[in-house]
Amino acid sequence: MSISKSWICSSIIFSLAAVTASSWCALPTTEVEEVLQRHGVQVGVTDVSHIQTLYGTANPVQAREHVPKTICYVDTKSSSPTYVSFEAGPLGGWNAITGIALFEKHPDLDERIVCKESETIGPLVRDLIERGFRLREDESWFLNRFGIPSKSSKDRLEFRQASRIRSSFLPHTRQGVPGMQHDEEDVDVVYNLIVTFSSGKSIRVRWTKTESN
């Protein structure tokens, strides 16, 4: 019997000590973290103020209930405007970066955040596009790239991958972010890649890293 890797991605929690989950899957989990780190952003550690040092001063939208703090830029050197938003969710103490999205301005997106023009964000945008953050692609492109989604609806695909690790391996635990737990325990780290469509074409690709006990 043949079992698809995408089924494994959405159904099994791996031990970090035993196997690197991304080696089994097409889903860009640790790949995205490596790309961000290459551009000076360490997930769960780099804070919003450092993002402004890298890409320009912008006004972040403060976190509210179940919604992360967000800061947004637009690549001024691309042929068509490409927007990049950084998210700071609970894994980073609501201040360190835990997610990123590429999107285009579209009536079907409720994007009220003001995005700052940036002349330096282009290389990051291109690297993310190479990892599958593709706009104006149809659903079949993402299914061919990432396999069977864990959730799907008319205008949305969600690909999910999880790993169980010891909390001491989490960056915010090592850095001692205020308000975060520090007891040694098993934590499920969940990666999500969420693709939003309009008229059959992708208009936003969002990657997040969260945790749950």
Sequence and secondary structure as in RCSB ss.txt:
>XXXX:A:sequence
MSISKSWICSSIIFSLAAVTASSWCALPTTEVEEVLQRHGVQVGVTDVSHIQTLYGTANPVQAREHVPKTICYVD
TKSSSPTYVSFEAGPLGGWNAITGIALFEKHPDLDERIVCKESETIGPLVRDLIERGFRLREDESWFLNRFGIPS
KSSKDRLEFRQASRIRSSFLPHTRQGVPGMQHDEEDVDVVYNLIVTFSSGKSIRVRWTKTESN
>XXXX:A:secstr
    HHHHHHH EEETTT  GGGT SS SHHHHHHHHHTT  TTTSBHHHHHHHH     B  BTTB EEEEEEE
TTSSS EEEEEEE GGGTTTB  EEEEE   TTS   S  EEESS HHHHHHHHHTT  SS  HHHHHHHH S S
EEETTEEEEEEEEEEEGGGSHHHHHT TTS  S  EEEEEEEEEEEEETTEEEEEEEEEEEE 
